[in-house]
Amino acid sequence: MMDKTVNEQDKILVPVDGSERSMKTIRYIAGFAPFKNMKVVLFNVFHKIPEFYWDLTNTPMMNGRAVHMASWEQQNREIIDRFMEKSVAILRTSGFAPGDLEVKVENLDDGVTRDIITEARKGYAAVVARRRGFTKIPGIMMGSVADKLMNSLDFVPLFFVGAEPVTDKILMAMDNSASAMAAVAFVAGLSGHDDSSVTLVHVVREDEIFSDDYYGADGVGRNVMLKVFEDAREQLTRGGYNHDNIHHKVITGAGSRAGTIARVAEEEDYATIVLGRQGVSKVRDFFLGRVSKKVIHAAHSRTVCIV
């Protein structure tokens, strides 16, 4: 493992709402070796009763409701505080130092998603969120927040945590784009990967196997991908990963890229899938960005990281 001092760019932002689904996110972070030696900021957007509601309590229609509203707010705050306390305890037990754990509970300002994005712009290496679930406010679906984060957080890697137990096996979807290599650079830069293994996978659809747009009559495309694998392996090795724990594979004849990536992750027990937000391969109109969204839905039990 490569030890290094935690700095501002080694922080991960973890939006939580006090639910059991959020606790699964905490357990993922606790068990994912590459996050060790990083600073974890647990972030909650708290739905405090707006001030103008308190003014309304003085009207006849709202008479007697002030106590109920105050109790509701206090109860929600206690839920968040207990959640944060339990989360910190879990992370400390897993090996995080006390100084590397921070709790931030901020009053709702501009909306849940916008407030998370505002915080994310303050210098984080990644955002780790859950896929979906109800917040403590009836009618607000965290899934809608996750969708908005996917569309808006294009300046920082974004993890969507799945339900499966954590392993140290990482599956990286690759093409020959700069976005894919940026994903490699991100994984290489994670500091506490220990004995994590990485498999680089390139998926070719069945309608592309004999296409000159893809491999070409002379197999140039295949050689390009072999060079991509070589460069990625070298970068990961420089980052501290064990050379023997870095593998690659090309899967041809696939009906769906996203479906194939999800299937491989499930069958071979990869807890985390990493891919670039958008990339362009030798195939016309192939954008990895489209694939990344499909992978999030297809690999619903796995953690998916979009870089």
N, C-alpha and C positions, 0 to 999 in steps of 0.2 A: 504494500500500500504506500502511496506517495503522500506524506504528510506535508501540509502547507498551512500558512496562517490564513485565517478567514478574513476576507476584505469585503468591501461593499458589493462587489460583483459576484461574490460567492453566496449571496442570500437567495433563498427560495421563498416565494410568497404563497401562503396556503389559506385561501378563503374558506371559512368554516361557518356553520350556522348552529352548531350544538346538537345536530341530529346523529343517529347511528351511522348514517351514510358518511357523514363527515368524519366520524371516528374511524371508519375503514380507510379513509385517506391518511389519517394519522398513523395507522398501523402499517400502511404501505411505506410511508416515509421512514418509519422505524426499522423496517426490514430491508429497505433498498440500499445496499452497500454503497453505490456511487454517490449517495447524498451525505455520507458521513464526512465530517470535517467541514460541512457547510453550515451556515446560519439559517435557522428556520424562523420565519415570522408568521405566527398564527393571526389571521386577520378576520375580524367580524364587523360587518356593517350592521350596526344596532338600530332597530326601529324604535327610536324614542318617540314618545307622544309629542306631536308638534305643539308649540307654545300656544297657538291660537285655539287649540282644543280646551286649554285651561281657561281661556277667556270665556268660552262658550258655557262652561260649567256654572257661570253666574246667571245664566238665563233660566227662566222657569222650566223650559223643556228639558234642560240638562241637569236639573236639580237632583242631587243624590248620586250622580254618575261619576263624580270626581274620584271618590274612594275606589270604585271598581276599576277605573282607568289606571289609577296609581298602582293598584295591586297587580294588574295585568303587566304593567311595565316592570315592576319590581320582580315579578316571577320570571319574566323572560331574561332579565339581567342575571338573576341567580342561576338560571339554566346555563347561560353562556359562561359565567364565571366558573361553575363546576366543571363544565366541559373543558375549559382552558386548563384548569388545575389538573384534571385527569390526563389530558393530552401531554402536558409538560412532564408529568410523572412517567408516562409511557416512553416518551422520547429520551428522557434521562436514563431510564433503565436500559434502553437499547444502545446507549453509548454516547449520546449527544452531551456536550458539556453545558453546564448551566448558563454560561455566558453566550452560548450560541443559540439560545432560545428566547424569543421575544413575543409578547402578547400585545396585540393592538386591537382595541375595541373602539371603533369610530362611529359617531352618530350618522345616520343616513343623511346624505347631503344632496346628491344629484341623481340618485337611483343606485340600486345594488351594483349593476354591471359597471356603470360609469365610475362609481366610487372605487371599485376593484381596479379598473383600468388606471385611474388617477394614481392609486398607490403603486401599481406595477411600473409606472413611469419613473419611480424614484430610485431605480437602480437595482434590479433583480436579475439573477441568472436564469430563473425560470418561475413559472406560476404552476402550482399543483392544485387542481380542483377535482371535484367529483363530477360525475356525469349528470346526475339528476336526483330529484327528491324534493320534498316539500320543505320550505323554510318554516320558521315559527310563526310567520304571518299567514293566516288562511288565504288561499287563493293565489299565492305567489309560488310559481313552480321553478325550482332551481334548474330544471332542464332548460327552460327558456334563457336563464342566465348563462348556462353552459354554451348554448347555441350562439348567443351574442358574443361571448368571450372568444369563441372559435373564429368568428367573423371579424372581430375588432383587435384582438391581441396578436398583431402581425409583427411586433417588434421584440418579442421575447418568446422562448420555447414554452409550450403549454402542454402540461400533462393532464389527461383525463383518466382518473383512477378507476380501475375495474374491481370486480368483486373477488377475483381469484387470489389465493395465497401468493405471497411474494417469493420469487426465486431470483437468483443472480444471473439469469439468462436473458440476454437482450437480442431481439430480432430487429435488424435494420433493413428497411426496404430501400433498395438502391436503383438509381438510373445514372446516366452520365451527366447529370446537371450540377450546377453550382449549389443548388438548394440541397441536394443529397449530400454533397461534401460539407456543407455547412452543418448538417445534422451530425456527420462524422466528427467534425471539429468540436461540436458541443459535447458529445459523448466522451471524446478524448480528454476534454477539459475537466470532466467531473473528477473530484479529488480522492474519493475513498472507495474505489471499485474493487479492491482486494482481488479475489479470484473470479470476478465476474467474467462470463463468457459472452462473446458477441458473434452472431452469425449475420453475415451480409447476404441478402437474398435479392435476386433480380428475377422478376416474373415476366415471361413472354406469353402473350395471349395466343391461342391456337390459330387465329387468323393472321398472325404476324410471322409465323415460323419461316415461311417461304417468301416473305415480302422483301423486295429489294430496298424498301424504305427503312427496313429494320436492320437486318444483318448484311444485306447486299450480297451479290453473287459471289464475292470473294471472301465473305465472312468477316469483313472489316468491323461490323458492329460487335461481334463476339470478342474480337481482340480489344476493342475499346473498353468493354466491360471488364475484361481481365486486367487491363491497366487501371481501371477505377478501383477494382478490388485490391490491387497491389498498393495503390496510393492510400486507400483507406486503412489497410492493415498497417502500413508504415506509420500513419498518423496516430492510430490507436496505440501502437507499440510505444511511440514516443511519449504518449500520454501516460504510460505506465501499465497498460494492459499486458498480460502474459501473451506472448506471440503464439503459443500453443493453444490458447483459448479463443483465438480469432479464426473463424471459418467463413467460407463463402459457398454459395450454391446458386445455380441458374435453373429455374423451373420453366419448362416450355410446355406449350399446348394447354395453357390455362384458359378456362372459360371466363374468369374474372380475376383481375389482379387483386382487388380488395378481398374477395372471397378466398383466394389462395393464401394470401398473407395471413388472414384470420385462421384458416384451417391449419396451417403450419404452426402457428403460435399455440393453438390448442393441442394439437397432436404431439408436439415436441416440448410442451411445457415451458413456453416462453411467457413470462409474466408481463414483460414490457416490450412494446413495439415502438420503434422510433422511425420517423420518416420526415422528409422535407415538406414544407408547406406547399411549395410549387416547384415543379421541375419540368424540363422539356427533354424528351428522349429523341431518338432518331425517328420515331414513328410520328407521322403528321398528327397534329392536334392532340397529342398525349400530354396532359397536364397532371402531374402528381397531386396537385392541389385538389382535383376532383376525386382522385383515388383516396387521398387522406381522409376526406369526409366520409367516404364509403367504409373505410377501415374502422373508423370510430363506431359506426353502427354495426358492422359485421362482426367485429371482435369485441362484442359487448361485455364479455367477462374479463377482458384483458386491459391493462393500462396502456394507453396510446399517447405517445409524445409527438407533438407536431412542432418542428423547428422552423 
